[in-house]
């Protein structure tokens, strides 16, 4: 419902979700709309100890926001597009796709290492089946371990061991310094005391310093857009992963505003829809919808407009990155959705359907026989 011209839009409550919603709010306010953001807690936010692919398949962070829209409580909902199911109620439309952010992934390390530079058997954190398969395809020696939490939490888990080790060394050096007071021949290991070092740490590093370490990660993989929108890209060392090898998730880096099919949806579209981003993400989501799989299969799909064509790249892996179907195709912009459906059919025939079915069976087996809690 509309009240006094104000658009009331649903958002998740995480820091990243609020920042992303803020981008949409600013874009609409630039077009002279009044916007109120309403925080809705979802099941996906409440269940913190489950991996993404176990959270009721695709849509764990989406459906409850859209329910408020369908019931008429709110005018629209703001989503990360990669979280959205490809199927949605007939009454609901994707009213707007604002201009997309960086679509690719980032490898975050304490020292800015690349995938090739990681030590043998390095531990990399991600809860994404796609990222796990892609990493293992490039480096079968890696240990890929689960990692959940918001972007800040994931980065803190990565930085904690290194910072805690340095804090310990500096604390011991301070004790040695104090024990050699008056000794003119003593040369301290560090120029600054541990307190001076601590004062120069960022808030993120201070939080990491106090975090309990369960798994020591050598690296973690995050969406670059999430890193940027969380305000962390200037505070961590990372390498952009090439979209040709580490093909992103469909819709990664893009936001979407859903609304009921009517006047409000049309107004939002006219105000902030970005045609290029809509075409590219439509191709990606059409391919995903035709292939199936959602969050249960390691699928990367990336589309980018190049002249009169949309260049689409698709990778479908098994969970260990050992088998894959990899393909690229130029699709005519004028018939991009239809061409994407034809491309998906060809991919299915080439073995993608078999890999997705295999992943589905493995996901069903996990649900039927979940791993026992740690320590039991």
MOBELJO-V653132 format. One record per residue. N is the residue number from 0. RES is the residue in one small letter. PSI is psi in whole degrees, -180 to 180 (NA if undefined). Layout:
n=N res=RES psi=PSI
n=N res=RES psi=PSI
This chain:
n=0 res=x psi=149
n=1 res=x psi=134
n=2 res=x psi=120
n=3 res=x psi=36
n=4 res=x psi=4
n=5 res=x psi=130
n=6 res=x psi=124
n=7 res=x psi=115
n=8 res=x psi=135
n=9 res=x psi=145
n=10 res=x psi=153
n=11 res=x psi=166
n=12 res=x psi=-3
n=13 res=x psi=159
n=14 res=x psi=-45
n=15 res=x psi=-45
n=16 res=x psi=-41
n=17 res=x psi=-38
n=18 res=x psi=-42
n=19 res=x psi=-42
n=20 res=x psi=-34
n=21 res=x psi=-34
n=22 res=x psi=-42
n=23 res=x psi=-42
n=24 res=x psi=-46
n=25 res=x psi=-42
n=26 res=x psi=-41
n=27 res=x psi=-38
n=28 res=x psi=-31
n=29 res=x psi=-23
n=30 res=x psi=20
n=31 res=x psi=28
n=32 res=x psi=147
n=33 res=x psi=134
n=34 res=x psi=133
n=35 res=x psi=126
n=36 res=x psi=130
n=37 res=x psi=120
n=38 res=x psi=130
n=39 res=x psi=125
n=40 res=x psi=132
n=41 res=x psi=165
n=42 res=x psi=-40
n=43 res=x psi=-33
n=44 res=x psi=-33
n=45 res=x psi=-34
n=46 res=x psi=97
n=47 res=x psi=-13
n=48 res=x psi=14
n=49 res=x psi=144
n=50 res=x psi=156
n=51 res=x psi=-44
n=52 res=x psi=-4
n=53 res=x psi=-1
n=54 res=x psi=60
n=55 res=x psi=34
n=56 res=x psi=-159
n=57 res=x psi=140
n=58 res=x psi=8
n=59 res=x psi=-27
n=60 res=x psi=8
n=61 res=x psi=-49
n=62 res=x psi=-41
n=63 res=x psi=-30
n=64 res=x psi=-45
n=65 res=x psi=-29
n=66 res=x psi=-38
n=67 res=x psi=-32
n=68 res=x psi=-47
n=69 res=x psi=-33
n=70 res=x psi=-5
n=71 res=x psi=6
n=72 res=x psi=-33
n=73 res=x psi=159
n=74 res=x psi=-28
n=75 res=x psi=176
n=76 res=x psi=145
n=77 res=x psi=126
n=78 res=x psi=154
n=79 res=x psi=123
n=80 res=x psi=-34
n=81 res=x psi=-16
n=82 res=x psi=-11
n=83 res=x psi=136
n=84 res=x psi=150
n=85 res=x psi=-20
n=86 res=x psi=135
n=87 res=x psi=160
n=88 res=x psi=149
n=89 res=x psi=-32
n=90 res=x psi=-12
n=91 res=x psi=141
n=92 res=x psi=157
n=93 res=x psi=96
n=94 res=x psi=-38
n=95 res=x psi=144
n=96 res=x psi=99
n=97 res=x psi=169
n=98 res=x psi=132
n=99 res=x psi=147
n=100 res=x psi=-169
n=101 res=x psi=129
n=102 res=x psi=-17
n=103 res=x psi=-178
n=104 res=x psi=161
n=105 res=x psi=136
n=106 res=x psi=114
n=107 res=x psi=127
n=108 res=x psi=163
n=109 res=x psi=-22
n=110 res=x psi=12
n=111 res=x psi=22
n=112 res=x psi=155
n=113 res=x psi=172
n=114 res=x psi=-41
n=115 res=x psi=-30
n=116 res=x psi=-14
n=117 res=x psi=141
n=118 res=x psi=159
n=119 res=x psi=130
n=120 res=x psi=17
n=121 res=x psi=150
n=122 res=x psi=122
n=123 res=x psi=134
n=124 res=x psi=129
n=125 res=x psi=147
n=126 res=x psi=9
n=127 res=x psi=127
n=128 res=x psi=-39
n=129 res=x psi=-51
n=130 res=x psi=-38
n=131 res=x psi=-49
n=132 res=x psi=-42
n=133 res=x psi=-41
n=134 res=x psi=-46
n=135 res=x psi=-29
n=136 res=x psi=-38
n=137 res=x psi=-39
n=138 res=x psi=85
n=139 res=x psi=-18
n=140 res=x psi=-14
n=141 res=x psi=149
n=142 res=x psi=111
n=143 res=x psi=117
n=144 res=x psi=149
n=145 res=x psi=148
n=146 res=x psi=120
n=147 res=x psi=176
n=148 res=x psi=170
n=149 res=x psi=174
n=150 res=x psi=-44
n=151 res=x psi=-45
n=152 res=x psi=-43
n=153 res=x psi=-42
n=154 res=x psi=-40
n=155 res=x psi=-40
n=156 res=x psi=-34
n=157 res=x psi=-46
n=158 res=x psi=-22
n=159 res=x psi=-52
n=160 res=x psi=-44
n=161 res=x psi=-45
n=162 res=x psi=-40
n=163 res=x psi=-37
n=164 res=x psi=-41
n=165 res=x psi=-39
n=166 res=x psi=-42
n=167 res=x psi=-45
n=168 res=x psi=-42
n=169 res=x psi=-35
n=170 res=x psi=-43
n=171 res=x psi=-37
n=172 res=x psi=-36
n=173 res=x psi=-41
n=174 res=x psi=-42
n=175 res=x psi=-39
n=176 res=x psi=-47
n=177 res=x psi=-34
n=178 res=x psi=-13
n=179 res=x psi=24
n=180 res=x psi=129
n=181 res=x psi=-10
n=182 res=x psi=104
n=183 res=x psi=-23
n=184 res=x psi=-9
n=185 res=x psi=131
n=186 res=x psi=111
n=187 res=x psi=148
n=188 res=x psi=-33
n=189 res=x psi=147
n=190 res=x psi=-30
n=191 res=x psi=154
n=192 res=x psi=168
n=193 res=x psi=-34
n=194 res=x psi=-40
n=195 res=x psi=-41
n=196 res=x psi=-45
n=197 res=x psi=-39
n=198 res=x psi=-25
n=199 res=x psi=-6
n=200 res=x psi=150
n=201 res=x psi=166
n=202 res=x psi=-38
n=203 res=x psi=-46
n=204 res=x psi=-36
n=205 res=x psi=-40
n=206 res=x psi=-40
n=207 res=x psi=-38
n=208 res=x psi=-33
n=209 res=x psi=5
n=210 res=x psi=137
n=211 res=x psi=132
n=212 res=x psi=121
n=213 res=x psi=-44
n=214 res=x psi=130
n=215 res=x psi=110
n=216 res=x psi=136
n=217 res=x psi=-24
n=218 res=x psi=159
n=219 res=x psi=158
n=220 res=x psi=129
n=221 res=x psi=161
n=222 res=x psi=131
n=223 res=x psi=-36
n=224 res=x psi=-40
n=225 res=x psi=-38
n=226 res=x psi=-44
n=227 res=x psi=-48
n=228 res=x psi=-21
n=229 res=x psi=-5
n=230 res=x psi=21
n=231 res=x psi=-9
n=232 res=x psi=-25
n=233 res=x psi=-1
n=234 res=x psi=-2
n=235 res=x psi=160
n=236 res=x psi=127
n=237 res=x psi=159
n=238 res=x psi=133
n=239 res=x psi=131
n=240 res=x psi=134
n=241 res=x psi=132
n=242 res=x psi=-16
n=243 res=x psi=-34
n=244 res=x psi=-48
n=245 res=x psi=74
n=246 res=x psi=127
n=247 res=x psi=169
n=248 res=x psi=148
n=249 res=x psi=127
n=250 res=x psi=1
n=251 res=x psi=137
n=252 res=x psi=-11
n=253 res=x psi=148
n=254 res=x psi=161
n=255 res=x psi=142
n=256 res=x psi=117
n=257 res=x psi=150
n=258 res=x psi=167
n=259 res=x psi=155
n=260 res=x psi=99
n=261 res=x psi=-160
n=262 res=x psi=-44
n=263 res=x psi=-44
n=264 res=x psi=-41
n=265 res=x psi=-37
n=266 res=x psi=-42
n=267 res=x psi=-41
n=268 res=x psi=-47
n=269 res=x psi=-30
n=270 res=x psi=-45
n=271 res=x psi=5
n=272 res=x psi=138
n=273 res=x psi=105
n=274 res=x psi=-42
n=275 res=x psi=-46
n=276 res=x psi=-36
n=277 res=x psi=-45
n=278 res=x psi=-48
n=279 res=x psi=-44
n=280 res=x psi=-28
n=281 res=x psi=-43
n=282 res=x psi=-47
n=283 res=x psi=-46
n=284 res=x psi=-29
n=285 res=x psi=-44
n=286 res=x psi=-44
n=287 res=x psi=-43
n=288 res=x psi=-41
n=289 res=x psi=-38
n=290 res=x psi=-31
n=291 res=x psi=-178
n=292 res=x psi=-45
n=293 res=x psi=-127
n=294 res=x psi=1
n=295 res=x psi=-9
n=296 res=x psi=147
n=297 res=x psi=89
n=298 res=x psi=130
n=299 res=x psi=133
n=300 res=x psi=126
n=301 res=x psi=131
n=302 res=x psi=142
n=303 res=x psi=133
n=304 res=x psi=129
n=305 res=x psi=96
n=306 res=x psi=-124
n=307 res=x psi=5
n=308 res=x psi=159
n=309 res=x psi=114
n=310 res=x psi=117
n=311 res=x psi=130
n=312 res=x psi=134
n=313 res=x psi=134
n=314 res=x psi=132
n=315 res=x psi=123
n=316 res=x psi=163
n=317 res=x psi=174
n=318 res=x psi=-23
n=319 res=x psi=6
n=320 res=x psi=18
n=321 res=x psi=-35
n=322 res=x psi=148
n=323 res=x psi=157
n=324 res=x psi=120
n=325 res=x psi=131
n=326 res=x psi=154
n=327 res=x psi=147
n=328 res=x psi=143
n=329 res=x psi=121
n=330 res=x psi=136
n=331 res=x psi=132
n=332 res=x psi=-39
n=333 res=x psi=-28
n=334 res=x psi=44
n=335 res=x psi=-39
n=336 res=x psi=-46
n=337 res=x psi=-43
n=338 res=x psi=-35
n=339 res=x psi=-39
n=340 res=x psi=-40
n=341 res=x psi=-40
n=342 res=x psi=-43
n=343 res=x psi=-40
n=344 res=x psi=-42
n=345 res=x psi=-41
n=346 res=x psi=-41
n=347 res=x psi=-43
n=348 res=x psi=-27
n=349 res=x psi=0
n=350 res=x psi=-7
n=351 res=x psi=-39
n=352 res=x psi=-38
n=353 res=x psi=-42
n=354 res=x psi=-39
n=355 res=x psi=-41
n=356 res=x psi=-39
n=357 res=x psi=-44
n=358 res=x psi=-38
n=359 res=x psi=-42
n=360 res=x psi=-42
n=361 res=x psi=-38
n=362 res=x psi=-41
n=363 res=x psi=-38
n=364 res=x psi=-37
n=365 res=x psi=-39
n=366 res=x psi=-38
n=367 res=x psi=-30
n=368 res=x psi=69
n=369 res=x psi=154
n=370 res=x psi=142
n=371 res=x psi=153
n=372 res=x psi=151
n=373 res=x psi=135
n=374 res=x psi=2
n=375 res=x psi=NA
